[in-house]
Amino acid sequence: MFAGGRVEIARPLEVGQPAERMSQVSAVAVKQGKSGQLAFVTVRASTYANSSVR
């Protein structure tokens, strides 16, 4: 399930140029809900093209 997100675009990608996306789990919080445990995971992702963040 996806709860929400934010996007910041430093520079646009160029059509036809290779790009790479790197994702990292930066935080995990386990909480107790009415029907059991819930895990909230924060994932940070960066997209690189020509060795710079896009």
N, CA, C, O and CB atoms as a CASP TS submission, in Angstrom:
PFRMAT TS
TARGET T0000
AUTHOR 0000-0000-0000
METHOD Language model
MODEL 1
PARENT N/A
ATOM      1  N   MET     1       0.849  -1.165   0.000  1.00  0.00           N
ATOM      2  CA  MET     1       0.000   0.000   0.000  1.00  0.00           C
ATOM      3  C   MET     1       0.899   1.234   0.000  1.00  0.00           C
ATOM      4  O   MET     1       1.918   1.263   0.690  1.00  0.00           O
ATOM      5  CB  MET     1      -0.968  -0.006   1.220  1.00  0.00           C
ATOM      6  N   PHE     2       0.535   2.217  -0.748  1.00  0.00           N
ATOM      7  CA  PHE     2       1.273   3.474  -0.838  1.00  0.00           C
ATOM      8  C   PHE     2       0.475   4.552  -0.128  1.00  0.00           C
ATOM      9  O   PHE     2      -0.710   4.732  -0.408  1.00  0.00           O
ATOM     10  CB  PHE     2       1.547   3.869  -2.321  1.00  0.00           C
ATOM     11  N   ALA     3       1.115   5.274   0.794  1.00  0.00           N
ATOM     12  CA  ALA     3       0.395   6.273   1.578  1.00  0.00           C
ATOM     13  C   ALA     3       0.587   7.697   1.083  1.00  0.00           C
ATOM     14  O   ALA     3      -0.303   8.529   1.265  1.00  0.00           O
ATOM     15  CB  ALA     3       0.821   6.191   2.999  1.00  0.00           C
ATOM     16  N   GLY     4       1.704   7.999   0.473  1.00  0.00           N
ATOM     17  CA  GLY     4       1.936   9.369   0.015  1.00  0.00           C
ATOM     18  C   GLY     4       3.384   9.551  -0.371  1.00  0.00           C
ATOM     19  O   GLY     4       4.214   8.672  -0.142  1.00  0.00           O
ATOM     20  N   GLY     5       3.683  10.687  -0.953  1.00  0.00           N
ATOM     21  CA  GLY     5       5.057  10.923  -1.342  1.00  0.00           C
ATOM     22  C   GLY     5       5.296  12.343  -1.789  1.00  0.00           C
ATOM     23  O   GLY     5       4.367  13.129  -1.973  1.00  0.00           O
ATOM     24  N   ARG     6       6.571  12.651  -1.958  1.00  0.00           N
ATOM     25  CA  ARG     6       7.008  13.955  -2.444  1.00  0.00           C
ATOM     26  C   ARG     6       8.016  13.736  -3.561  1.00  0.00           C
ATOM     27  O   ARG     6       8.778  12.769  -3.546  1.00  0.00           O
ATOM     28  CB  ARG     6       7.622  14.815  -1.294  1.00  0.00           C
ATOM     29  N   VAL     7       8.010  14.641  -4.527  1.00  0.00           N
ATOM     30  CA  VAL     7       8.949  14.554  -5.647  1.00  0.00           C
ATOM     31  C   VAL     7       9.617  15.910  -5.823  1.00  0.00           C
ATOM     32  O   VAL     7       8.954  16.947  -5.848  1.00  0.00           O
ATOM     33  CB  VAL     7       8.228  14.112  -6.963  1.00  0.00           C
ATOM     34  N   GLU     8      10.929  15.885  -5.943  1.00  0.00           N
ATOM     35  CA  GLU     8      11.699  17.094  -6.243  1.00  0.00           C
ATOM     36  C   GLU     8      12.504  16.819  -7.506  1.00  0.00           C
ATOM     37  O   GLU     8      13.277  15.863  -7.559  1.00  0.00           O
ATOM     38  CB  GLU     8      12.639  17.503  -5.040  1.00  0.00           C
ATOM     39  N   ILE     9      12.321  17.654  -8.516  1.00  0.00           N
ATOM     40  CA  ILE     9      13.024  17.463  -9.781  1.00  0.00           C
ATOM     41  C   ILE     9      14.119  18.518  -9.881  1.00  0.00           C
ATOM     42  O   ILE     9      13.838  19.711 -10.000  1.00  0.00           O
ATOM     43  CB  ILE     9      12.041  17.552 -11.000  1.00  0.00           C
ATOM     44  N   ALA    10      15.384  18.061  -9.832  1.00  0.00           N
ATOM     45  CA  ALA    10      16.517  18.983  -9.920  1.00  0.00           C
ATOM     46  C   ALA    10      16.747  19.406 -11.368  1.00  0.00           C
ATOM     47  O   ALA    10      16.906  20.589 -11.669  1.00  0.00           O
ATOM     48  CB  ALA    10      17.793  18.334  -9.343  1.00  0.00           C
ATOM     49  N   ARG    11      16.761  18.412 -12.257  1.00  0.00           N
ATOM     50  CA  ARG    11      16.912  18.662 -13.701  1.00  0.00           C
ATOM     51  C   ARG    11      16.137  17.575 -14.434  1.00  0.00           C
ATOM     52  O   ARG    11      16.084  16.440 -13.959  1.00  0.00           O
ATOM     53  CB  ARG    11      18.439  18.677 -14.142  1.00  0.00           C
ATOM     54  N   PRO    12      15.538  17.888 -15.573  1.00  0.00           N
ATOM     55  CA  PRO    12      14.767  16.872 -16.301  1.00  0.00           C
ATOM     56  C   PRO    12      15.674  15.819 -16.932  1.00  0.00           C
ATOM     57  O   PRO    12      16.837  16.082 -17.238  1.00  0.00           O
ATOM     58  CB  PRO    12      13.913  17.531 -17.383  1.00  0.00           C
ATOM     59  N   LEU    13      15.121  14.632 -17.117  1.00  0.00           N
ATOM     60  CA  LEU    13      15.833  13.579 -17.848  1.00  0.00           C
ATOM     61  C   LEU    13      15.794  13.892 -19.337  1.00  0.00           C
ATOM     62  O   LEU    13      14.884  14.565 -19.821  1.00  0.00           O
ATOM     63  CB  LEU    13      15.211  12.177 -17.564  1.00  0.00           C
ATOM     64  N   GLU    14      16.793  13.395 -20.052  1.00  0.00           N
ATOM     65  CA  GLU    14      16.839  13.594 -21.493  1.00  0.00           C
ATOM     66  C   GLU    14      16.366  12.316 -22.182  1.00  0.00           C
ATOM     67  O   GLU    14      16.802  11.220 -21.832  1.00  0.00           O
ATOM     68  CB  GLU    14      18.274  13.983 -21.960  1.00  0.00           C
ATOM     69  N   VAL    15      15.487  12.460 -23.144  1.00  0.00           N
ATOM     70  CA  VAL    15      14.953  11.311 -23.877  1.00  0.00           C
ATOM     71  C   VAL    15      16.098  10.596 -24.590  1.00  0.00           C
ATOM     72  O   VAL    15      16.926  11.225 -25.248  1.00  0.00           O
ATOM     73  CB  VAL    15      13.858  11.755 -24.896  1.00  0.00           C
ATOM     74  N   GLY    16      16.129   9.281 -24.449  1.00  0.00           N
ATOM     75  CA  GLY    16      17.140   8.475 -25.125  1.00  0.00           C
ATOM     76  C   GLY    16      18.432   8.287 -24.345  1.00  0.00           C
ATOM     77  O   GLY    16      19.270   7.478 -24.742  1.00  0.00           O
ATOM     78  N   GLN    17      18.616   9.011 -23.247  1.00  0.00           N
ATOM     79  CA  GLN    17      19.829   8.880 -22.445  1.00  0.00           C
ATOM     80  C   GLN    17      19.602   7.878 -21.317  1.00  0.00           C
ATOM     81  O   GLN    17      18.537   7.876 -20.701  1.00  0.00           O
ATOM     82  CB  GLN    17      20.259  10.251 -21.873  1.00  0.00           C
ATOM     83  N   PRO    18      20.589   7.025 -21.037  1.00  0.00           N
ATOM     84  CA  PRO    18      20.438   6.067 -19.937  1.00  0.00           C
ATOM     85  C   PRO    18      20.321   6.787 -18.593  1.00  0.00           C
ATOM     86  O   PRO    18      20.914   7.846 -18.384  1.00  0.00           O
ATOM     87  CB  PRO    18      21.627   5.089 -19.910  1.00  0.00           C
ATOM     88  N   ALA    19      19.553   6.195 -17.698  1.00  0.00           N
ATOM     89  CA  ALA    19      19.382   6.742 -16.353  1.00  0.00           C
ATOM     90  C   ALA    19      19.354   5.582 -15.360  1.00  0.00           C
ATOM     91  O   ALA    19      19.029   4.451 -15.721  1.00  0.00           O
ATOM     92  CB  ALA    19      18.075   7.603 -16.249  1.00  0.00           C
ATOM     93  N   GLU    20      19.692   5.872 -14.126  1.00  0.00           N
ATOM     94  CA  GLU    20      19.713   4.852 -13.080  1.00  0.00           C
ATOM     95  C   GLU    20      19.007   5.403 -11.847  1.00  0.00           C
ATOM     96  O   GLU    20      19.214   6.556 -11.471  1.00  0.00           O
ATOM     97  CB  GLU    20      21.175   4.422 -12.739  1.00  0.00           C
ATOM     98  N   ARG    21      18.175   4.578 -11.220  1.00  0.00           N
ATOM     99  CA  ARG    21      17.462   4.986 -10.009  1.00  0.00           C
ATOM    100  C   ARG    21      17.986   4.160  -8.844  1.00  0.00           C
ATOM    101  O   ARG    21      18.031   2.931  -8.909  1.00  0.00           O
ATOM    102  CB  ARG    21      15.913   4.812 -10.170  1.00  0.00           C
ATOM    103  N   MET    22      18.380   4.849  -7.778  1.00  0.00           N
ATOM    104  CA  MET    22      18.891   4.193  -6.581  1.00  0.00           C
ATOM    105  C   MET    22      17.901   4.465  -5.448  1.00  0.00           C
ATOM    106  O   MET    22      17.569   5.619  -5.177  1.00  0.00           O
ATOM    107  CB  MET    22      20.340   4.703  -6.215  1.00  0.00           C
ATOM    108  N   SER    23      17.428   3.404  -4.784  1.00  0.00           N
ATOM    109  CA  SER    23      16.480   3.541  -3.678  1.00  0.00           C
ATOM    110  C   SER    23      17.127   3.032  -2.396  1.00  0.00           C
ATOM    111  O   SER    23      17.905   2.078  -2.416  1.00  0.00           O
ATOM    112  CB  SER    23      15.161   2.770  -3.973  1.00  0.00           C
ATOM    113  N   GLN    24      16.793   3.685  -1.273  1.00  0.00           N
ATOM    114  CA  GLN    24      17.351   3.309   0.015  1.00  0.00           C
ATOM    115  C   GLN    24      16.272   3.437   1.085  1.00  0.00           C
ATOM    116  O   GLN    24      15.570   4.446   1.147  1.00  0.00           O
ATOM    117  CB  GLN    24      18.581   4.184   0.362  1.00  0.00           C
ATOM    118  N   VAL    25      16.143   2.424   1.917  1.00  0.00           N
ATOM    119  CA  VAL    25      15.227   2.496   3.058  1.00  0.00           C
ATOM    120  C   VAL    25      15.905   3.366   4.105  1.00  0.00           C
ATOM    121  O   VAL    25      16.979   3.021   4.598  1.00  0.00           O
ATOM    122  CB  VAL    25      14.876   1.057   3.632  1.00  0.00           C
ATOM    123  N   SER    26      15.282   4.501   4.451  1.00  0.00           N
ATOM    124  CA  SER    26      15.907   5.421   5.404  1.00  0.00           C
ATOM    125  C   SER    26      15.284   5.364   6.797  1.00  0.00           C
ATOM    126  O   SER    26      15.882   5.852   7.756  1.00  0.00           O
ATOM    127  CB  SER    26      15.820   6.829   4.878  1.00  0.00           C
ATOM    128  N   ALA    27      14.094   4.777   6.927  1.00  0.00           N
ATOM    129  CA  ALA    27      13.466   4.673   8.251  1.00  0.00           C
ATOM    130  C   ALA    27      12.376   3.603   8.229  1.00  0.00           C
ATOM    131  O   ALA    27      11.700   3.396   7.222  1.00  0.00           O
ATOM    132  CB  ALA    27      12.871   6.041   8.690  1.00  0.00           C
ATOM    133  N   VAL    28      12.229   2.933   9.365  1.00  0.00           N
ATOM    134  CA  VAL    28      11.150   1.960   9.557  1.00  0.00           C
ATOM    135  C   VAL    28      10.554   2.205  10.942  1.00  0.00           C
ATOM    136  O   VAL    28      11.282   2.269  11.932  1.00  0.00           O
ATOM    137  CB  VAL    28      11.673   0.471   9.410  1.00  0.00           C
ATOM    138  N   ALA    29       9.238   2.340  11.009  1.00  0.00           N
ATOM    139  CA  ALA    29       8.544   2.530  12.284  1.00  0.00           C
ATOM    140  C   ALA    29       7.417   1.508  12.374  1.00  0.00           C
ATOM    141  O   ALA    29       6.521   1.483  11.531  1.00  0.00           O
ATOM    142  CB  ALA    29       7.990   3.991  12.421  1.00  0.00           C
ATOM    143  N   VAL    30       7.469   0.672  13.395  1.00  0.00           N
ATOM    144  CA  VAL    30       6.418  -0.332  13.618  1.00  0.00           C
ATOM    145  C   VAL    30       5.458   0.227  14.661  1.00  0.00           C
ATOM    146  O   VAL    30       5.875   0.651  15.739  1.00  0.00           O
ATOM    147  CB  VAL    30       7.022  -1.717  14.085  1.00  0.00           C
ATOM    148  N   LYS    31       4.169   0.224  14.329  1.00  0.00           N
ATOM    149  CA  LYS    31       3.143   0.757  15.224  1.00  0.00           C
ATOM    150  C   LYS    31       2.034  -0.273  15.393  1.00  0.00           C
ATOM    151  O   LYS    31       1.864  -1.160  14.557  1.00  0.00           O
ATOM    152  CB  LYS    31       2.570   2.093  14.681  1.00  0.00           C
ATOM    153  N   GLN    32       1.292  -0.149  16.469  1.00  0.00           N
ATOM    154  CA  GLN    32       0.182  -1.054  16.751  1.00  0.00           C
ATOM    155  C   GLN    32      -1.119  -0.400  16.291  1.00  0.00           C
ATOM    156  O   GLN    32      -1.458   0.697  16.736  1.00  0.00           O
ATOM    157  CB  GLN    32       0.121  -1.411  18.268  1.00  0.00           C
ATOM    158  N   GLY    33      -1.840  -1.071  15.407  1.00  0.00           N
ATOM    159  CA  GLY    33      -3.134  -0.595  14.949  1.00  0.00           C
ATOM    160  C   GLY    33      -4.251  -1.410  15.581  1.00  0.00           C
ATOM    161  O   GLY    33      -3.984  -2.320  16.365  1.00  0.00           O
ATOM    162  N   LYS    34      -5.488  -1.098  15.253  1.00  0.00           N
ATOM    163  CA  LYS    34      -6.635  -1.825  15.812  1.00  0.00           C
ATOM    164  C   LYS    34      -6.636  -3.293  15.414  1.00  0.00           C
ATOM    165  O   LYS    34      -7.074  -4.144  16.189  1.00  0.00           O
ATOM    166  CB  LYS    34      -7.933  -1.178  15.364  1.00  0.00           C
ATOM    167  N   SER    35      -6.144  -3.603  14.200  1.00  0.00           N
ATOM    168  CA  SER    35      -6.165  -4.985  13.724  1.00  0.00           C
ATOM    169  C   SER    35      -4.792  -5.651  13.763  1.00  0.00           C
ATOM    170  O   SER    35      -4.633  -6.753  13.237  1.00  0.00           O
ATOM    171  CB  SER    35      -6.704  -5.029  12.319  1.00  0.00           C
ATOM    172  N   GLY    36      -3.799  -5.007  14.373  1.00  0.00           N
ATOM    173  CA  GLY    36      -2.476  -5.618  14.476  1.00  0.00           C
ATOM    174  C   GLY    36      -1.370  -4.611  14.202  1.00  0.00           C
ATOM    175  O   GLY    36      -1.595  -3.401  14.177  1.00  0.00           O
ATOM    176  N   GLN    37      -0.176  -5.141  14.000  1.00  0.00           N
ATOM    177  CA  GLN    37       0.984  -4.288  13.768  1.00  0.00           C
ATOM    178  C   GLN    37       1.002  -3.724  12.352  1.00  0.00           C
ATOM    179  O   GLN    37       0.559  -4.368  11.401  1.00  0.00           O
ATOM    180  CB  GLN    37       2.261  -5.062  14.030  1.00  0.00           C
ATOM    181  N   LEU    38       1.523  -2.508  12.238  1.00  0.00           N
ATOM    182  CA  LEU    38       1.715  -1.844  10.954  1.00  0.00           C
ATOM    183  C   LEU    38       3.173  -1.415  10.866  1.00  0.00           C
ATOM    184  O   LEU    38       3.770  -1.033  11.873  1.00  0.00           O
ATOM    185  CB  LEU    38       0.748  -0.619  10.787  1.00  0.00           C
ATOM    186  N   ALA    39       3.741  -1.473   9.688  1.00  0.00           N
ATOM    187  CA  ALA    39       5.108  -0.992   9.481  1.00  0.00           C
ATOM    188  C   ALA    39       5.065   0.170   8.503  1.00  0.00           C
ATOM    189  O   ALA    39       4.539   0.040   7.397  1.00  0.00           O
ATOM    190  CB  ALA    39       6.042  -2.132   8.953  1.00  0.00           C
ATOM    191  N   PHE    40       5.615   1.300   8.909  1.00  0.00           N
ATOM    192  CA  PHE    40       5.725   2.480   8.057  1.00  0.00           C
ATOM    193  C   PHE    40       7.175   2.575   7.603  1.00  0.00           C
ATOM    194  O   PHE    40       8.086   2.684   8.424  1.00  0.00           O
ATOM    195  CB  PHE    40       5.268   3.789   8.809  1.00  0.00           C
ATOM    196  N   VAL    41       7.379   2.532   6.300  1.00  0.00           N
ATOM    197  CA  VAL    41       8.727   2.510   5.736  1.00  0.00           C
ATOM    198  C   VAL    41       8.940   3.766   4.899  1.00  0.00           C
ATOM    199  O   VAL    41       8.125   4.094   4.036  1.00  0.00           O
ATOM    200  CB  VAL    41       8.954   1.230   4.878  1.00  0.00           C
ATOM    201  N   THR    42      10.042   4.466   5.162  1.00  0.00           N
ATOM    202  CA  THR    42      10.414   5.633   4.368  1.00  0.00           C
ATOM    203  C   THR    42      11.503   5.217   3.390  1.00  0.00           C
ATOM    204  O   THR    42      12.554   4.715   3.789  1.00  0.00           O
ATOM    205  CB  THR    42      10.894   6.814   5.276  1.00  0.00           C
ATOM    206  N   VAL    43      11.239   5.431   2.102  1.00  0.00           N
ATOM    207  CA  VAL    43      12.201   5.077   1.053  1.00  0.00           C
ATOM    208  C   VAL    43      12.618   6.352   0.336  1.00  0.00           C
ATOM    209  O   VAL    43      11.770   7.120  -0.117  1.00  0.00           O
ATOM    210  CB  VAL    43      11.594   4.040   0.044  1.00  0.00           C
ATOM    211  N   ARG    44      13.900   6.573   0.235  1.00  0.00           N
ATOM    212  CA  ARG    44      14.433   7.724  -0.506  1.00  0.00           C
ATOM    213  C   ARG    44      15.021   7.200  -1.806  1.00  0.00           C
ATOM    214  O   ARG    44      15.785   6.235  -1.814  1.00  0.00           O
ATOM    215  CB  ARG    44      15.516   8.510   0.333  1.00  0.00           C
ATOM    216  N   ALA    45      14.655   7.848  -2.903  1.00  0.00           N
ATOM    217  CA  ALA    45      15.137   7.404  -4.218  1.00  0.00           C
ATOM    218  C   ALA    45      15.744   8.595  -4.960  1.00  0.00           C
ATOM    219  O   ALA    45      15.234   9.714  -4.898  1.00  0.00           O
ATOM    220  CB  ALA    45      13.978   6.764  -5.054  1.00  0.00           C
ATOM    221  N   SER    46      16.834   8.328  -5.654  1.00  0.00           N
ATOM    222  CA  SER    46      17.492   9.346  -6.481  1.00  0.00           C
ATOM    223  C   SER    46      17.666   8.779  -7.875  1.00  0.00           C
ATOM    224  O   SER    46      17.958   7.595  -8.046  1.00  0.00           O
ATOM    225  CB  SER    46      18.872   9.780  -5.875  1.00  0.00           C
ATOM    226  N   THR    47      17.485   9.631  -8.866  1.00  0.00           N
ATOM    227  CA  THR    47      17.672   9.228 -10.261  1.00  0.00           C
ATOM    228  C   THR    47      18.903   9.938 -10.795  1.00  0.00           C
ATOM    229  O   THR    47      19.036  11.155 -10.665  1.00  0.00           O
ATOM    230  CB  THR    47      16.409   9.559 -11.132  1.00  0.00           C
ATOM    231  N   TYR    48      19.806   9.167 -11.399  1.00  0.00           N
ATOM    232  CA  TYR    48      21.060   9.704 -11.923  1.00  0.00           C
ATOM    233  C   TYR    48      21.121   9.533 -13.438  1.00  0.00           C
ATOM    234  O   TYR    48      20.703   8.509 -13.977  1.00  0.00           O
ATOM    235  CB  TYR    48      22.266   9.012 -11.258  1.00  0.00           C
ATOM    236  N   ALA    49      21.642  10.539 -14.105  1.00  0.00           N
ATOM    237  CA  ALA    49      21.914  10.475 -15.542  1.00  0.00           C
ATOM    238  C   ALA    49      23.182  11.290 -15.779  1.00  0.00           C
ATOM    239  O   ALA    49      23.316  12.401 -15.265  1.00  0.00           O
ATOM    240  CB  ALA    49      20.692  11.023 -16.407  1.00  0.00           C
ATOM    241  N   ASN    50      24.100  10.745 -16.547  1.00  0.00           N
ATOM    242  CA  ASN    50      25.385  11.421 -16.783  1.00  0.00           C
ATOM    243  C   ASN    50      26.071  11.800 -15.484  1.00  0.00           C
ATOM    244  O   ASN    50      26.640  12.886 -15.370  1.00  0.00           O
ATOM    245  CB  ASN    50      25.180  12.666 -17.634  1.00  0.00           C
ATOM    246  N   SER    51      26.018  10.898 -14.496  1.00  0.00           N
ATOM    247  CA  SER    51      26.687  11.057 -13.182  1.00  0.00           C
ATOM    248  C   SER    51      26.171  12.211 -12.340  1.00  0.00           C
ATOM    249  O   SER    51      26.859  12.635 -11.411  1.00  0.00           O
ATOM    250  CB  SER    51      28.152  11.248 -13.390  1.00  0.00           C
ATOM    251  N   SER    52      24.983  12.736 -12.628  1.00  0.00           N
ATOM    252  CA  SER    52      24.424  13.799 -11.791  1.00  0.00           C
ATOM    253  C   SER    52      22.979  13.478 -11.413  1.00  0.00           C
ATOM    254  O   SER    52      22.265  12.793 -12.146  1.00  0.00           O
ATOM    255  CB  SER    52      24.497  15.159 -12.519  1.00  0.00           C
ATOM    256  N   VAL    53      22.567  13.987 -10.254  1.00  0.00           N
ATOM    257  CA  VAL    53      21.207  13.757  -9.776  1.00  0.00           C
ATOM    258  C   VAL    53      20.247  14.521 -10.656  1.00  0.00           C
ATOM    259  O   VAL    53      20.496  15.672 -11.016  1.00  0.00           O
ATOM    260  CB  VAL    53      21.049  14.179  -8.294  1.00  0.00           C
ATOM    261  N   ARG    54      19.133  13.868 -11.005  1.00  0.00           N
ATOM    262  CA  ARG    54      18.115  14.507 -11.851  1.00  0.00           C
ATOM    263  C   ARG    54      16.935  14.801 -11.040  1.00  0.00           C
ATOM    264  O   ARG    54      15.954  15.341 -11.551  1.00  0.00           O
ATOM    265  CB  ARG    54      17.729  13.649 -13.035  1.00  0.00           C
TER
END
